[in-house]
Amino acid sequence: MKSWIITGGVGCGKSHVMKVLGKMTGRFSTFFSADAAVKEIIELPSVVEEIKKEFGAELAGKEPQALRDWLRENVLPAPAKRARLEGILHPPVLAALEAARKTAREEGVNLFLAEVPLHYEIGSTVSADFVIVVASSRSVQVRRMMENRGLDEPTVQKFLDAQWPIEAKVERADSVIWNDGSLASLEAQVLTLASPLLQA
């Protein structure tokens, strides 16, 4: 079974690349999203309690969405606090990824695709046969995040500053998909990249 990592910056189109690859591979592939795993894990009572214990009494009584909003505003911009939050969230996310990969292997799946936005930030701890970085210029990232997620520019800049510069990820990639243009252009790049690799 092949294992591919899809990574890159926020607003670069990683999820759409996953969808295109899914159409290409159909039932012969399995997908894992680290972002989706985080959304599930951060609502687990045990994790909520650990976060509240770590960051103080002011979080008491906050519902999941209010908790996420508070973390985005107060933890994301602060590297030391962000590292403490990641220490809580990353281990169960990585465990979920490896469990999904184990299941895929047992089921005889040909391709395991994992979308891991912070692949390089966490020290490339997720093994892979191939790493694809989906990249865009910072100005395009900002515009997409504002349009698609309804965030203001200062909040978007906090998201971007919390990740490695896209140039650093591009340098380490096995392959790069540059997504400053249309969805049609993105899909054409994915097809050009993946077709020979899937046949190998």
C-alpha positions in Angstrom: 0.0 0.0 0.0 1.3 3.5 -0.9 1.0 6.3 1.6 0.8 9.9 0.4 0.8 13.0 2.5 -1.0 16.1 1.2 0.2 19.2 3.0 0.7 22.9 2.4 -0.7 26.2 3.7 -4.1 27.3 4.8 -6.3 28.4 1.8 -4.1 26.6 -0.7 -6.6 24.0 -1.8 -5.4 20.8 0.0 -8.9 19.5 0.5 -9.8 20.0 -3.2 -6.6 18.1 -4.2 -7.8 15.2 -2.0 -11.2 15.2 -3.7 -9.7 15.1 -7.1 -7.4 12.2 -6.1 -10.4 10.5 -4.6 -12.2 10.6 -8.0 -9.2 9.2 -9.7 -8.7 6.3 -7.3 -12.3 5.5 -6.2 -12.7 2.5 -4.0 -9.0 1.7 -4.2 -8.1 4.6 -1.8 -8.7 5.6 1.8 -8.6 9.2 3.1 -7.7 10.8 6.4 -8.0 14.4 7.4 -6.1 15.7 10.3 -8.3 18.8 10.5 -11.4 16.6 10.7 -9.8 14.6 13.4 -9.0 17.7 15.4 -12.6 18.8 15.2 -13.7 15.5 16.6 -11.0 15.2 19.3 -11.4 18.8 20.6 -15.0 17.9 21.5 -14.2 14.8 23.5 -15.0 15.5 27.2 -11.5 14.3 28.4 -9.8 16.6 25.9 -12.0 19.6 26.8 -11.2 19.1 30.4 -7.5 18.9 29.7 -7.6 22.1 27.7 -9.6 23.9 30.4 -7.1 22.7 33.0 -4.2 23.9 30.9 -5.5 27.3 30.1 -7.5 28.4 33.1 -10.8 28.8 34.8 -12.1 31.4 32.3 -12.9 28.5 29.9 -15.3 26.8 32.4 -18.7 26.4 30.8 -17.7 27.3 27.3 -19.4 25.2 24.6 -17.2 23.6 21.9 -17.6 26.5 19.4 -16.9 29.1 22.0 -13.9 27.2 23.2 -12.5 27.0 19.6 -13.1 30.7 19.2 -11.3 31.5 22.4 -8.3 29.3 21.5 -8.1 30.9 18.0 -8.0 34.4 19.6 -5.8 33.7 22.6 -3.7 30.7 21.9 -3.0 30.7 18.1 -1.0 34.0 18.1 1.2 33.0 21.1 3.8 30.4 20.2 4.3 29.1 23.8 0.6 28.6 24.4 0.1 27.1 20.9 2.8 24.5 21.7 1.0 23.6 24.9 -2.3 23.1 22.9 -0.5 21.1 20.2 0.9 18.9 23.0 -2.7 18.0 23.9 -4.1 17.6 20.4 -1.3 16.2 18.3 -0.8 12.8 20.0 -4.5 11.7 19.6 -4.6 13.0 16.0 -1.4 11.1 15.0 -2.8 8.0 16.8 -6.0 8.3 14.8 -4.0 8.6 11.6 -2.0 5.5 12.2 -5.1 3.6 13.2 -6.7 4.6 9.9 -3.6 3.6 8.0 -3.5 0.2 9.7 -7.2 -0.4 8.9 -6.6 0.6 5.2 -3.6 -1.9 5.0 -5.7 -4.7 6.5 -8.5 -4.0 4.1 -6.1 -4.2 1.1 -6.4 -0.6 0.0 -3.9 0.4 -2.7 -3.5 4.1 -1.6 -3.7 5.8 1.8 -4.1 9.6 1.5 -3.6 11.8 4.5 -4.2 15.5 4.6 -1.8 16.8 7.3 -1.5 20.6 7.2 1.3 20.7 9.8 3.3 17.8 8.5 6.6 19.7 8.5 5.8 21.8 11.6 5.5 18.6 13.7 8.8 17.3 12.4 7.5 15.1 9.6 6.6 12.5 12.2 4.1 10.9 9.8 5.9 8.4 7.5 5.0 8.6 3.8 6.1 7.3 0.4 5.4 10.7 -1.2 4.7 14.2 0.1 2.7 16.7 -2.1 2.7 20.3 -1.1 -0.2 22.4 -2.3 1.0 26.0 -2.4 -0.3 29.5 -3.1 1.1 33.1 -2.8 0.3 34.7 0.6 -2.0 37.3 -0.9 -4.1 34.5 -2.5 -4.2 32.6 0.8 -5.4 35.7 2.6 -8.1 36.4 0.1 -9.4 32.9 0.1 -9.5 32.6 3.9 -11.4 35.9 4.1 -13.9 34.9 1.3 -14.3 31.2 2.2 -14.2 31.3 6.0 -15.5 34.8 6.7 -12.4 35.7 8.7 -10.9 39.2 9.0 -7.4 39.8 7.7 -5.7 40.0 11.2 -7.1 36.6 12.1 -6.0 35.2 8.7 -2.5 36.6 9.3 -2.4 34.8 12.7 -3.2 31.5 11.0 -0.4 32.1 8.4 2.1 33.1 11.0 1.4 29.9 13.0 2.6 27.8 10.1 5.9 27.5 8.3 6.4 29.8 5.3 5.1 28.1 2.3 8.5 28.5 0.6 10.0 26.2 3.3 7.5 23.5 2.7 8.0 23.8 -1.1 11.7 23.2 -0.6 11.1 19.9 1.2 8.3 18.5 -1.0 8.5 15.5 -3.3 6.2 17.4 -5.6 4.5 20.8 -5.6 1.1 21.8 -6.9 0.9 25.6 -7.3 -2.6 26.9 -6.8 -2.9 30.6 -7.5 -5.4 30.1 -10.4 -8.6 28.3 -11.2 -10.0 25.0 -10.0 -9.6 23.7 -13.6 -5.9 24.5 -13.5 -5.5 22.8 -10.1 -7.3 19.7 -11.3 -5.1 19.6 -14.4 -2.0 19.7 -12.3 -3.3 16.9 -10.0 -4.0 14.7 -13.0 -0.7 15.4 -14.6 1.2 14.6 -11.3 -0.8 11.6 -10.0 -1.5 9.6 -13.2 2.0 8.2 -13.7 2.6 7.7 -10.0 -0.6 5.7 -9.6 0.4 3.5 -12.5 3.9 2.8 -11.2 
